[in-house]
């Protein structure tokens, strides 16, 4: 079935949170989470102003800004949803700026350590003993990075609580699909769509892993401390390039070669999605509806 594409729908995306979904719109973002009593609680907030400034329009710079915004909004959404899911008293500002900054710094540190520094240490200790080729060394490091990434997703996907988050992940994707197709946001229409989505954050992470292989291959094999530092310092560069790749793919989604290139990320999403139930889809619909209405109100207020 063919559907008319909504030109403003591509701005909507989001993420799964604890017993809920976050949707990021044009001017606002919403969080909907299921309370233990069965009710759905919703939070609506404006998108941070620092995330929508002139730098957002500069290629290769905007990727780092988008990443910073995603981490900030995502952490606030996650904290709010955890509060609701635990049945605690609702708080629109569940985490202080200092705590938010420290949490993001710790999360980034663990991510860089696990997916960038650890593969490098293993490569330096094992692979470099058998080859003097910097190209083979960096390629081997990249393969190790991908294997660790796949293993991480597979292992956490076995946890019951994460399985529920992955089901909400599917519900978020399906509601975005329905909105992009200009269909009513109800269970019947949302269920028509697949759990995977080309603009998923999983696709971005996979792109980061692949781009990093090319970037680090250009650096050769300097001393280990320099190589470790490069894995940290060049994260913004890799994020910027990866974001442009994702944008290009989204703009040319009708091209057959581009569609073929997105197949690996769509397949990878099998690790990060699960079939949602009707209650989980309902939460995603509430989040999407709140974001759309919030954007409409923001436009009306501005005019």
Secondary structure as GFF3:
##gff-version 3
##sequence-region A 1 303
A	DSSP	three_ten_helix	9	11	.	.	.	ID=ss1
A	DSSP	beta_strand	13	17	.	.	.	ID=ss2
A	DSSP	beta_strand	20	24	.	.	.	ID=ss3
A	DSSP	beta_strand	28	34	.	.	.	ID=ss4
A	DSSP	beta_strand	40	46	.	.	.	ID=ss5
A	DSSP	three_ten_helix	49	52	.	.	.	ID=ss6
A	DSSP	three_ten_helix	54	57	.	.	.	ID=ss7
A	DSSP	alpha_helix	62	85	.	.	.	ID=ss8
A	DSSP	alpha_helix	97	112	.	.	.	ID=ss9
A	DSSP	pi_helix	113	117	.	.	.	ID=ss10
A	DSSP	alpha_helix	118	125	.	.	.	ID=ss11
A	DSSP	three_ten_helix	127	129	.	.	.	ID=ss12
A	DSSP	alpha_helix	134	156	.	.	.	ID=ss13
A	DSSP	alpha_helix	160	180	.	.	.	ID=ss14
A	DSSP	alpha_helix	187	190	.	.	.	ID=ss15
A	DSSP	alpha_helix	201	217	.	.	.	ID=ss16
A	DSSP	alpha_helix	224	233	.	.	.	ID=ss17
A	DSSP	alpha_helix	235	251	.	.	.	ID=ss18
A	DSSP	alpha_helix	256	268	.	.	.	ID=ss19
A	DSSP	alpha_helix	278	302	.	.	.	ID=ss20
###
